[in-house]
Amino acid sequence: MSTRPSTLPSTPTSLPLATRADYLVGSVIDSSTSLLAAQTHDIVRFAMGSPAPDSIPAQALSQLAPEAMGAAAPDAFDYAATQGDPALVDALVSQLDGTSDATTADRVTITSGGMQGLDLTCKLFVDPGDLVAVESPTYTNGSATALSYQAELLEVPVDADGMDVDALVALSDHAGRRPKLIYTVPTFQNPSGVTMSTPRRRRLLELAREWGSVVLDDDPYGALAFDGERPTTLHELADGDPLVVSVRTFSKTIAPGLRVGWMDTDPALQPLLIHAKQAMDTCTNLPLQRLVAAFLRHGLLDEHLATQRARYAQRKAAMQGALAEHFTGLAHWTDPAGGFFLWLTFEESVDTQRLFEVALAEGVAFIPGNAFSPAGAFPHALRLCFASSSPERIAQGVTRLRRAVDVMAGRSAATVRS
Ligand SMILES: Cc1ncc(COP(=O)(O)O)c(C=O)c1O
């Protein structure tokens, strides 16, 4: 069944806004950044999906900056080529060589973060009223992007093997039409942490070919497999099929503030991507493209990723342990093999939007489950980011979360004070 957001805003002013302004639903996730910044008490932050300050190679980036940004170069602070600075494209192609994201320079378009890749894809493929299949739960900003182009959304259930492709067929049959675009976060999914199995990936590609649907392969966490074994990407399985558009970012692997990512597409699509990007931001900022290029050229990314994988594995284990201690019998949760997030679902009807307020007062933040469904499903679930807190803080945060549940239920919280 196709859905539109349950919470479409009403036009906020008497100005002659475009119809599409009604489809700008915003992001609960992004808004939580300013909400949390405004809090003055101690909060364990399981809400945002960003690396912790101690996971950002700030020192290496600062040291590289003078050389990388090349203040002496005549074009150091000029506009860049829209498709990306050649220094970054070359370094990226070398970096990806031999991985499941291996590519060639003519397929790469540098973007201002992964979000711009999602936006450019929807801009090129989604007309008002087009059906776009999204996972349920899905990455809020991805579905918000499709909605901003006035898509009708088809929410497809996710299970332990990722998007349920049989359900996609059944739902599409029921809707009486095929999706123009299928949006998936196949690996260590945001928000659930689950990974689409390889047979499902193959089946999804078969369907896309049969239906002529575009697959938007948004895979920002794949390089963060705890065991270092990245699942085979949709990009690799597609073997150059133009129907697959892959969006990647350095936000989770280096730093989100860089706002540098890339798209990997059929080369024939690039002129259109360039035109669309020129009407958006002309180019991705040049000094930071060169900074990322230098980071890659110096071989620092592999080393950094190895450290981060070990760190995130430890944090995930800490969160699993704390949840087992405090939530056994009350909730169940996923056990991701990489990435940043896990998904917790209460056995009883705990309203996680209400819980959010109580939890914030108790000193812990998360994202309520309904933020990940345009139709507002998952009122009893929530997303926890384990990546950005130390194991000690994770233990403290989960204790506080349990206390918040008890406070909301009117139970004595005396036994779970931290
Ligand atoms: C699944 C997914 N796609 C895209 C993005 C956006 O990436 P960026 O911050 O590089 O725009 C994120 C960030 O949270 C994400 O989780």
Boltz pocket constraint, residues with backbone or C-beta under 6 A from the ligand:
constraints:
  - pocket:
      binder: B
      contacts: [[A, 49], [A, 112], [A, 113], [A, 114], [A, 115], [A, 116], [A, 139], [A, 142], [A, 185], [A, 190], [A, 218], [A, 220], [A, 248], [A, 249], [A, 250], [A, 251], [A, 256], [A, 259], [A, 260], [A, 261]]
      max_distance: 6.0
